[in-house]
Amino acid sequence: MKLTNSYKGFDSKVSFIHKSSSLDDTTYNGIGDTELAGYTLVNLGSSYNYDADTKISLKVNNAFDKDYTVANGYNQLGRAINLGVTYKF
């Protein structure tokens, strides 16, 4: 689910990613034998149109630094913060 809003040059969004529990095949026999817990992630983002050619953006993925697993034995990235400037010329 994604919520977006624009106000006075700012474009903002909040997105939610929910995954229910699932089974992972860790013995490679075609049968899911390890249950992976479900999780919900929250991602935030905002950008500001400084002028016609310049945009400043901030994005926070996994805002609450949730530990989660999509495949048994593989770590997932925690919170990630990105700051950017886009200039068109």
C-alpha positions in Angstrom: 0.0 0.0 0.0 1.3 3.4 -0.9 0.1 6.8 0.3 1.3 10.0 -1.5 0.8 13.7 -0.9 2.0 16.9 -2.6 2.1 20.2 -0.8 4.0 23.5 -1.6 6.7 21.9 -3.8 7.1 18.8 -1.6 6.1 15.4 -2.9 6.0 12.8 -0.1 5.1 9.1 0.2 4.8 6.3 2.7 4.7 2.7 1.6 3.9 -0.4 3.5 5.2 -3.9 2.4 3.6 -6.8 4.2 4.5 -10.4 3.7 2.9 -13.2 5.6 4.8 -16.2 6.8 6.2 -18.6 4.2 8.0 -21.8 3.8 11.6 -22.1 2.5 13.2 -25.2 1.0 16.5 -25.5 2.9 17.2 -29.2 1.9 16.5 -28.7 -1.8 14.1 -31.6 -1.9 11.2 -29.5 -3.3 9.4 -29.4 0.1 9.2 -26.2 2.1 10.7 -27.4 5.4 11.6 -24.1 7.2 9.0 -21.5 8.2 10.0 -17.9 7.7 8.2 -15.3 9.8 6.1 -12.7 8.2 7.0 -9.1 8.3 5.9 -5.5 7.5 8.3 -2.8 6.3 7.7 0.9 6.2 9.4 3.1 3.5 9.4 6.9 3.6 10.3 9.4 0.9 10.1 13.0 0.2 11.4 15.3 -2.5 11.4 19.1 -2.9 11.4 20.9 -6.2 13.9 23.7 -5.4 13.4 25.3 -8.8 12.5 24.2 -12.4 15.8 22.3 -12.8 16.7 21.2 -9.3 15.1 18.5 -7.1 16.3 17.5 -3.6 15.1 14.0 -2.3 15.3 12.0 0.8 14.3 8.3 1.1 14.3 6.0 4.1 13.8 2.3 3.4 12.9 0.0 6.2 12.4 3.0 8.4 11.9 1.0 11.7 15.0 -1.1 11.0 13.0 -4.3 11.0 14.9 -7.6 10.9 13.4 -9.9 8.3 14.2 -12.9 6.2 13.1 -13.6 2.6 15.4 -16.7 2.2 16.8 -18.8 5.1 20.4 -18.0 5.8 20.5 -14.7 3.8 20.7 -11.4 5.7 18.6 -8.5 4.5 19.6 -4.9 4.5 18.5 -2.9 7.6 17.5 0.7 7.4 18.9 2.6 4.4 18.9 6.4 4.0 19.4 8.0 0.7 19.8 11.7 0.0 20.0 13.0 -3.5 20.0 16.1 -5.7 18.9 16.0 -9.3 19.8 18.8 -11.6 18.5 19.0 -15.2 20.6 20.9 -17.8 
